[in-house]
Amino acid sequence: MAEIKYEIIETIGVLSENNKGWSKELNLISWNDREAKYDIREWSPDHDKMGKGVTISKEEMEKLKELLKGF
């Protein structure tokens, strides 16, 4: 399996933390030197391991923000 390269450009916030110390975070991340996108996933305390997550574009984030206003 190919190595995944990532750089956390901005940590926006922590949504929750589990009893093992992993935290579910919203971050702005560049994956494999591509344009940074918003990302929600679980991270180990030192950010060297990650769980499955979802990555969304700026446009999708704006749409999500509008959808959450009516929630």
C-alpha positions as CSV (number, residue, x, y, z in Angstrom):
1,M,0.0,0.0,0.0
2,A,1.3,3.4,-0.9
3,E,2.3,5.8,1.8
4,I,-0.2,8.6,2.5
5,K,1.4,12.0,2.9
6,Y,-0.5,14.7,4.9
7,E,0.0,18.0,6.5
8,I,-2.4,19.5,9.0
9,I,-2.6,23.1,7.8
10,E,-5.0,24.3,10.5
11,T,-6.6,22.6,13.5
12,I,-10.2,24.0,13.6
13,G,-11.4,22.1,16.6
14,V,-11.9,18.9,18.6
15,L,-15.4,17.4,18.4
16,S,-14.9,14.7,21.0
17,E,-12.4,12.5,22.7
18,N,-12.6,8.8,23.5
19,N,-11.3,6.9,26.6
20,K,-8.1,5.9,24.7
21,G,-7.1,9.5,24.1
22,W,-8.0,9.6,20.5
23,S,-9.9,12.8,19.4
24,K,-12.4,13.4,16.6
25,E,-11.2,16.6,15.0
26,L,-12.1,19.1,12.2
27,N,-9.0,20.1,10.5
28,L,-7.8,21.7,7.2
29,I,-5.5,19.1,5.7
30,S,-3.4,18.8,2.5
31,W,-3.3,15.2,1.4
32,N,-0.4,14.1,-0.9
33,D,0.6,17.7,-1.6
34,R,-2.8,18.6,-3.0
35,E,-5.0,21.6,-2.2
36,A,-6.1,21.6,1.5
37,K,-9.6,20.3,2.3
38,Y,-11.7,20.2,5.4
39,D,-11.4,16.8,7.2
40,I,-13.3,15.1,10.0
41,R,-11.7,12.0,11.5
42,E,-10.3,10.5,14.7
43,W,-6.6,11.0,15.5
44,S,-4.2,9.4,18.0
45,P,-2.8,11.9,20.6
46,D,0.4,12.4,18.6
47,H,-1.4,12.6,15.2
48,D,0.7,9.7,13.7
49,K,-2.3,7.4,13.4
50,M,-5.7,8.1,12.1
51,G,-9.1,6.5,11.7
52,K,-11.4,6.6,8.7
53,G,-12.9,10.0,8.0
54,V,-14.5,12.3,5.5
55,T,-12.9,15.0,3.5
56,I,-14.9,17.9,2.0
57,S,-14.2,20.8,-0.2
58,K,-14.7,24.5,0.7
59,E,-17.9,24.5,-1.3
60,E,-19.2,21.4,0.5
61,M,-18.3,22.9,3.9
62,E,-20.3,26.1,3.0
63,K,-23.3,23.9,2.1
64,L,-22.9,21.9,5.3
65,K,-22.8,25.1,7.3
66,E,-26.1,26.2,5.7
67,L,-27.7,22.8,6.4
68,L,-26.6,22.9,10.0
69,K,-28.2,26.4,10.5
70,G,-31.6,24.8,10.0
71,F,-30.9,21.8,12.2
